[in-house]
């Protein structure tokens, strides 16, 4: 009935309700106590017979259900240490993007510290402000590096789907930071328009040039992800693209400041307002597609690569079967780019054998690209 990679489980409920789950992922393995998979001509085997009675894990006097507490043997601390050291292991194991990102973060941290010290000793508020901006940006990039390392961990009892979505969250954080950067540049342009441009701090040109050189190195490292309409096939693609946009936006900002300072020396009026305004719009337009893509996944919107009419067509085809009475509660979303999940409820006539219906439903949605499908069969 199913391909070799397909798996079917049947859970027997007191009301005769059966819930069957399909997955094409070969990574879902059964433990030694699982029953054998049904043959094509057999019916689903319930995990627990109807006559089987079991003792509840909690007594009636228990008032709440909580997560199991860890003992004081240090396992909890060891878990947190393992999570923190995951990026370090990833860099040490030879991941080229992680090594490059770690180098970028190190250069930016060193430069921001030097800029902060110079600003404090010379009393230059602009240098101090730019140093804090770079430090905050380094924190965002560090989170991206952390996500790259943690995403390699295998699924466990707590994170049953794994840690891949952390890279989507890191990309969303990067996009959100760059949108705030765009807004701050617009405010800075408005402030420059309202003040006398003769007070422009030309000493910031040195800081902008140095920052531009550092960020251009990052653009070169992640140049393969510098496309605007990038197609995300994997979660790491989304994270790498966010890092590329981060360093690219900082490069555009530094180039805008350099260009504004040069125009001011030539006597061009409103040069800073014009340059900062163009940079603000450019950063916003570059980051907006990434912000929409990451936000859609985190909000569990229907997969963007599948048209909504395709889901409606599948529902109509299932409902057109003679044995089917109703199709409801159809929900589909992307866990990460390239991995779509779905679930739906199918109400059928009493006494109908569900094998043919399940084959038909599974085939329809697998053709659409749904890798993990759960079908609930309800009888009339």
Phi and psi in degrees as a GROMACS rama.xvg file:
@    title "Ramachandran Plot"
@    xaxis  label "Phi"
@    yaxis  label "Psi"
@TYPE xy
-119.578  164.297  UNK-2
-71.9377  173.986  UNK-3
-65.5591  -30.8628  UNK-4
-84.1535  -12.8514  UNK-5
-77.0711  149.209  UNK-6
-135.479  142.216  UNK-7
-129.991  130.364  UNK-8
-121.777  144.791  UNK-9
-125.736  125.897  UNK-10
-110.419  123.129  UNK-11
-93.1384  126.021  UNK-12
-111.876  158.669  UNK-13
-58.6629  -31.9876  UNK-14
-87.3699  12.1863  UNK-15
80.4667  12.0152  UNK-16
-80.8051  131.682  UNK-17
-119.587  132.933  UNK-18
-120.538  125.008  UNK-19
-122.907  135.031  UNK-20
-118.8  139.825  UNK-21
-120.405  145.124  UNK-22
-150.35  136.853  UNK-23
-97.5262  5.61885  UNK-24
-84.8318  126.09  UNK-25
-73.8567  -9.59214  UNK-26
-78.3574  -13.9036  UNK-27
-83.2724  104.734  UNK-28
-107.898  158.77  UNK-29
-99.7417  148.951  UNK-30
-84.3832  177.456  UNK-31
-68.3668  -18.3892  UNK-32
-94.2785  -1.42365  UNK-33
-72.496  146.636  UNK-34
-72.8216  158.515  UNK-35
-66.343  151.364  UNK-36
-66.266  145.885  UNK-37
-71.4772  149.275  UNK-38
-77.3789  164.287  UNK-39
-57.5644  -28.0286  UNK-40
-96.3479  -0.793864  UNK-41
-101.165  164.262  UNK-42
-88.2925  160.216  UNK-43
-58.5505  139.225  UNK-44
-92.8233  121.52  UNK-45
-68.3263  143.978  UNK-46
-70.1092  -23.9972  UNK-47
-142.604  125.261  UNK-48
-63.4576  157.707  UNK-49
-65.0089  -35.6378  UNK-50
-78.411  -6.31488  UNK-51
-77.1878  126.665  UNK-52
-108.466  141.589  UNK-53
-132.472  155.963  UNK-54
-89.4322  130.427  UNK-55
-64.6368  150.565  UNK-56
-72.7226  -23.4808  UNK-57
-114.339  142.702  UNK-58
-79.0894  162.902  UNK-59
-66.0841  -22.1243  UNK-60
-76.7786  -13.4388  UNK-61
-70.737  130.358  UNK-62
-99.8119  -13.8796  UNK-63
-151.976  155.208  UNK-64
-113.989  122.196  UNK-65
-125.98  171.591  UNK-66
-72.5694  148.336  UNK-67
-64.5591  133.058  UNK-68
-84.4103  143.106  UNK-69
-82.9054  150.64  UNK-70
-77.4998  -176.989  UNK-71
-92.3167  24.7242  UNK-72
-86.2486  3.38277  UNK-73
92.8235  5.58377  UNK-74
-65.5242  -36.6932  UNK-75
-65.8753  -44.4134  UNK-76
-64.8534  -37.6092  UNK-77
-64.3431  -35.055  UNK-78
-65.1438  -44.8412  UNK-79
-65.813  -38.1029  UNK-80
-63.4881  -40.1849  UNK-81
-63.9708  -39.1563  UNK-82
-66.9235  -39.7924  UNK-83
-68.8357  -37.8175  UNK-84
-82.988  -3.85951  UNK-85
-59.453  -44.8553  UNK-86
-62.6391  -35.6511  UNK-87
-63.6954  -42.185  UNK-88
-65.0031  -38.4173  UNK-89
-63.6237  -40.3164  UNK-90
-67.2253  -41.4134  UNK-91
-68.731  -27.6602  UNK-92
-79.9514  -0.908183  UNK-93
96.3056  21.039  UNK-94
-73.8999  116.035  UNK-95
-63.2357  -46.9957  UNK-96
-60.6931  -37.1355  UNK-97
-69.0688  -38.6391  UNK-98
-63.7527  -42.3495  UNK-99
-66.4914  -41.0662  UNK-100
-66.9438  -39.1943  UNK-101
-62.1741  -39.368  UNK-102
-64.275  -41.9925  UNK-103
-61.8041  -44.3406  UNK-104
-63.843  -41.5371  UNK-105
-62.6034  -43.8473  UNK-106
-64.6553  -42.1977  UNK-107
-67.7177  -38.461  UNK-108
-64.9495  -44.2216  UNK-109
-62.4269  -44.0111  UNK-110
-66.6593  -40.835  UNK-111
-66.2655  -34.8188  UNK-112
-66.3509  -42.7134  UNK-113
-63.1635  -42.4323  UNK-114
-65.0962  -38.3322  UNK-115
-65.5676  -43.704  UNK-116
-64.7324  -42.6709  UNK-117
-62.9202  -39.9788  UNK-118
-66.1929  -37.828  UNK-119
-70.728  -40.5227  UNK-120
-74.8533  -32.2507  UNK-121
-95.1634  -8.66637  UNK-122
75.0536  23.2976  UNK-123
-89.4254  108.025  UNK-124
-67.6276  -33.4064  UNK-125
-62.9691  -39.722  UNK-126
-66.5997  -40.6118  UNK-127
-63.68  -42.8639  UNK-128
-63.4198  -42.5405  UNK-129
-67.4249  -33.7666  UNK-130
-65.3427  -41.4625  UNK-131
-66.4675  -36.2293  UNK-132
-62.04  -44.7692  UNK-133
-66.0192  -37.2471  UNK-134
-64.847  -42.326  UNK-135
-65.3526  -38.9284  UNK-136
-64.4852  -36.1303  UNK-137
-64.7457  -34.7698  UNK-138
-63.9011  -39.7704  UNK-139
-65.257  -42.6485  UNK-140
-66.6012  -33.3472  UNK-141
-64.3867  -37.661  UNK-142
-64.02  -37.6461  UNK-143
-63.7007  -40.7844  UNK-144
-64.3079  -40.6999  UNK-145
-61.5009  -41.9985  UNK-146
-65.332  -37.1359  UNK-147
-61.2245  -38.6109  UNK-148
-75.8642  -42.4344  UNK-149
-69.6655  -32.35  UNK-150
-63.354  -15.2164  UNK-151
-77.9819  -15.1387  UNK-152
-66.4145  145.422  UNK-153
-80.3482  158.803  UNK-154
-59.0045  146.82  UNK-155
-133.311  -168.467  UNK-156
-67.2479  -28.157  UNK-157
-87.2521  -51.1509  UNK-158
-103.902  83.7122  UNK-159
-68.9354  -23.3286  UNK-160
-92.5108  -1.47568  UNK-161
93.256  -168.788  UNK-162
-113.317  12.8799  UNK-163
-62.9938  -32.4728  UNK-164
-69.1093  -13.8241  UNK-165
-62.6256  -30.729  UNK-166
-69.5076  -33.8953  UNK-167
-65.8624  -41.7349  UNK-168
-63.5325  -39.3933  UNK-169
-64.4004  -41.1795  UNK-170
-65.0096  -39.3395  UNK-171
-64.0165  -40.5206  UNK-172
-63.5786  -42.0403  UNK-173
-61.1173  -45.0166  UNK-174
-63.7282  -40.3369  UNK-175
-64.6627  -40.8407  UNK-176
-62.2604  -41.3163  UNK-177
-69.917  -31.1463  UNK-178
-66.2733  -39.8338  UNK-179
-65.405  -35.4585  UNK-180
-62.1578  -42.6904  UNK-181
-61.4436  -42.2582  UNK-182
-64.9768  -41.4597  UNK-183
-66.4304  -35.1567  UNK-184
-66.3023  -37.0575  UNK-185
-64.9137  -40.6636  UNK-186
-65.0417  -40.1623  UNK-187
-63.6607  -37.9194  UNK-188
-66.0374  -40.1624  UNK-189
-64.3499  -39.5376  UNK-190
-64.7861  -40.0973  UNK-191
-65.7381  -31.8533  UNK-192
-69.4686  -33.0184  UNK-193
-84.2558  -19.784  UNK-194
-103.697  172.548  UNK-195
-77.3516  124.494  UNK-196
-70.5454  -12.6067  UNK-197
-68.1006  -15.7413  UNK-198
-89.9408  10.3007  UNK-199
-62.0653  134.363  UNK-200
-83.2159  96.3375  UNK-201
-71.5989  -17.8821  UNK-202
-67.5808  -17.264  UNK-203
-69.9349  -10.8629  UNK-204
-63.6025  -35.3718  UNK-205
-66.0723  -43.6544  UNK-206
-63.645  -40.7573  UNK-207
-66.1216  -39.9981  UNK-208
-65.2324  -45.1241  UNK-209
-63.4858  -43.8877  UNK-210
-64.4846  -35.7656  UNK-211
-64.9128  -41.4133  UNK-212
-64.1595  -40.8146  UNK-213
-65.9471  -43.4625  UNK-214
-72.4845  -30.9624  UNK-215
-63.8648  -30.7211  UNK-216
-63.7584  -40.5071  UNK-217
-67.0041  -37.1397  UNK-218
-62.4177  -38.4023  UNK-219
-67.2962  -38.2419  UNK-220
-62.4917  -42.225  UNK-221
-111.318  32.5121  UNK-222
-65.1535  -28.6523  UNK-223
-68.3204  -13.0554  UNK-224
-109.626  21.3529  UNK-225
-91.0594  20.6579  UNK-226
-87.9203  149.19  UNK-227
-77.775  -52.7301  UNK-228
-96.5355  63.0495  UNK-229
-78.1422  143.891  UNK-230
-98.1583  123.566  UNK-231
-93.6182  110.434  UNK-232
-95.7855  -24.1117  UNK-233
-137.944  157.139  UNK-234
-64.376  -31.9119  UNK-235
-66.9709  -28.5178  UNK-236
-60.5984  -40.4662  UNK-237
-66.7243  -40.4123  UNK-238
-68.882  -44.1709  UNK-239
-62.298  -39.4346  UNK-240
-64.1066  -38.5181  UNK-241
-65.6318  -37.5433  UNK-242
-65.4417  -42.2074  UNK-243
-61.3754  -43.6468  UNK-244
-66.3197  -32.4932  UNK-245
-62.4458  -53.6859  UNK-246
-69.144  -31.6097  UNK-247
-68.0538  -40.9588  UNK-248
-65.0504  -40.182  UNK-249
-64.7889  -36.0972  UNK-250
-65.834  -42.7984  UNK-251
-64.2151  -39.0505  UNK-252
-62.7574  -45.8337  UNK-253
-64.8877  -40.7194  UNK-254
-64.0627  -37.0326  UNK-255
-64.1233  -40.2723  UNK-256
-66.3325  -39.9283  UNK-257
-64.3356  -44.6141  UNK-258
-65.0223  -38.6957  UNK-259
-64.5055  -41.6493  UNK-260
-64.8345  -38.1246  UNK-261
-68.1991  -41.0913  UNK-262
-64.1749  -35.4004  UNK-263
-67.1402  -36.0632  UNK-264
-67.1525  -24.7168  UNK-265
-86.2827  -3.51693  UNK-266
85.39  17.8241  UNK-267
-76.0336  127.512  UNK-268
-79.0872  145.67  UNK-269
55.9535  30.9459  UNK-270
-67.0938  -42.8977  UNK-271
-65.945  -39.2291  UNK-272
-62.8488  -44.1476  UNK-273
-65.1393  -46.6306  UNK-274
-67.1337  -46.0981  UNK-275
-66.3972  -34.8169  UNK-276
-64.9676  -42.5959  UNK-277
-65.1085  -41.6715  UNK-278
-63.2105  -41.005  UNK-279
-61.0544  -45.8958  UNK-280
-66.3693  -40.1117  UNK-281
-63.8607  -43.7973  UNK-282
-64.3495  -41.6404  UNK-283
-62.4815  -44.0746  UNK-284
-68.42  -32.324  UNK-285
-71.3373  -36.7175  UNK-286
-89.0518  -26.0566  UNK-287
-56.5572  -44.1414  UNK-288
-60.6938  -39.7254  UNK-289
-66.2328  -39.4725  UNK-290
-62.6528  -41.2903  UNK-291
-66.8664  -42.7176  UNK-292
-65.4758  -46.418  UNK-293
-69.3509  -39.7007  UNK-294
-63.7224  -36.1316  UNK-295
-64.7409  -39.802  UNK-296
-69.9823  -43.4027  UNK-297
-67.5704  -29.2685  UNK-298
-85.9249  0.415744  UNK-299
58.3006  44.4721  UNK-300
-74.8697  157.132  UNK-301
-55.4353  145.899  UNK-302
-51.4256  130.606  UNK-303
-71.9145  -22.7003  UNK-304
-82.8797  -0.207096  UNK-305
-119.778  124.412  UNK-306
-70.2119  140.764  UNK-307
-57.1407  -30.0418  UNK-308
-65.5717  -25.4394  UNK-309
-67.2963  -39.2533  UNK-310
-66.3272  -40.6493  UNK-311
-63.7509  -37.8544  UNK-312
-65.4792  -41.2195  UNK-313
-63.3963  -41.1745  UNK-314
-62.9155  -40.2735  UNK-315
-66.6477  -38.3829  UNK-316
-66.5659  -37.4671  UNK-317
-69.4082  -43.1883  UNK-318
-66.9084  -21.6444  UNK-319
-76.4426  -10.979  UNK-320
-66.3609  145.112  UNK-321
-64.8406  -34.9484  UNK-322
-79.5476  -14.0569  UNK-323
-93.625  133.653  UNK-324
-98.4783  -38.9936  UNK-325
-159.217  146.879  UNK-326
-119.99  124.839  UNK-327
-144.679  171.725  UNK-328
52.9216  42.5071  UNK-329
-81.8036  117.492  UNK-330
-131.612  132.829  UNK-331
-140.271  138.842  UNK-332
-156.831  168.142  UNK-333
-102.549  125.15  UNK-334
-71.9846  -51.2458  UNK-335
-143.096  166.935  UNK-336
-56.7219  127.969  UNK-337
91.0113  2.45811  UNK-338
-138.569  106.237  UNK-339
-107.885  144.512  UNK-340
-124.89  146.8  UNK-341
-148.185  156.974  UNK-342
-150.727  146.917  UNK-343
-156.714  161.022  UNK-344
-115.653  132.139  UNK-345
-121.624  121.582  UNK-346
-97.7915  124.863  UNK-347
-121.964  168.928  UNK-348
-72.0421  152.2  UNK-349
-67.0772  136.447  UNK-350
87.1963  -0.911766  UNK-351
-80.2744  137.637  UNK-352
-81.3732  128.973  UNK-353
-88.6347  -2.52924  UNK-354
-59.9677  -47.599  UNK-355
-65.706  -36.878  UNK-356
-65.9326  -43.2085  UNK-357
-66.2596  -37.3668  UNK-358
-61.6575  -44.5102  UNK-359
-64.956  -45.2511  UNK-360
-65.015  -46.2582  UNK-361
-62.6547  -39.9116  UNK-362
-66.1193  -39.9802  UNK-363
-61.614  -49.3865  UNK-364
-79.25  -27.0834  UNK-365
-64.9059  -36.3086  UNK-366
-65.8943  -27.6904  UNK-367
-76.7138  -19.067  UNK-368
107.022  18.9746  UNK-369
-85.7313  111.06  UNK-370
-80.8241  -29.406  UNK-371
-128.118  107.257  UNK-372
-121.213  131.566  UNK-373
-117.301  125.2  UNK-374
-117.417  126.081  UNK-375
-104.54  122.746  UNK-376
-99.5021  120.541  UNK-377
-114.55  134.873  UNK-378
-95.822  151.697  UNK-379
